[in-house]
Amino acid sequence: MNFEFATAARIRFGPGVVREVPELARRLGRRVFLVTGRSTGRALPVAQALETAGLPSVTFPIPGEPTTEDVLLGVRTAKQENAEVVISCGGGSAIDAGKAIAALLTNPGDLLDYLEIVGRARPLAQPSAPFIAIPTTAGTGTEVTRNAVLASPAHRVKVSLRSPLLLPRLAVVDPELTYDLPPAVTASTGLDALTQLIEAFVSCRANPMTDALCREGIRRVARSLRTAYRLASAANAASPARSEELKTARADLALASLFSGLALANAGLGAVHGFAAPIGGMFAAPHGAICAALLPHVMRANVHALRQRAPESDALSRHKEVARLLTAEEHATAGDGIVWVRELVRELQVPPLSRQGIAEAHVDELVDRAIQASSMKGNPIVLTAEELAEVLRSAL
Ligand SMILES: [Zn+2]
């Protein structure tokens, strides 16, 4: 056994902890650069708290999934404003953009110097500017990971900026910020967290620390994602429900998302995320919806390939354990787990990939690109191009 576990320097979790942000930020600097999603509304509690505390801040919204241009503009603006602390408050896009902006505020040269695949992939040399990540969705776990995913429109591809120096100084995970998420976002982000937990758990790089996080996270998604989705739909139809049931479900999902980030940053992922990278670069579909559409098919392909080519592999018993955690049935088989996931994806109305514009004509190119993706290295068994094509076709 030999592993490393790296994460954000500090994590604050709990309903209402977002109100501590001004005090925590003040220790890191005075002028705040606040990166948000497209609608700045979700970051309003943070912006107001900073204002009340007398900390000057400039708000910088990211219109969609972050591009290399967004980051360059962010760095220029933050420098003009003499920003000392970068705070991201939003979904995965805002947090990834903030990570990259904080890194380029202190590292000299061009963004391309540091990007993998489309750039020179040089390592960052200087610690990032102080960076605080505050997720407003419960899905990506990017508040505790060491990479930022950026779209390079010129190359039609998503690439990562990767470095331990990207780990946020502080992650503030407040379930209250997710109480109002609409049903579709609840579904896609929650299923992304579940995918990340399952992939990290069966990953060939899993270790006992990530295992513990995955077990706990999978259990919480299994018991709370349906509830959160149902209550989100109900809240939209009537007045917003603030029941204890909603609070418990949202806290479960926020924690599961955090755990998924801790796990994936240290154990890697698998074929679902191997596909999600190139698909995300070529199609404008929500990351979580792509992952959810693929998850049951990748699980089936992995179990099938493991039984055929590596029947002694520990990954087979891990798939069985996933099934037990999901179904809460002591005697569940790997197949029961796959059925459970397929049912959940259907109930949460995740569209098949064909509805995102993906067709048979894209299969070969996507398989070629997925094989090269870094996430593919964590998959518990090497899937052949034929097997990967079969997975993709089943998810269309
Ligand atoms: Zn993901």
Residues whose N, C-alpha, C, O or C-beta is under 5 A from the ligand:
A	BS01	ZN	D192
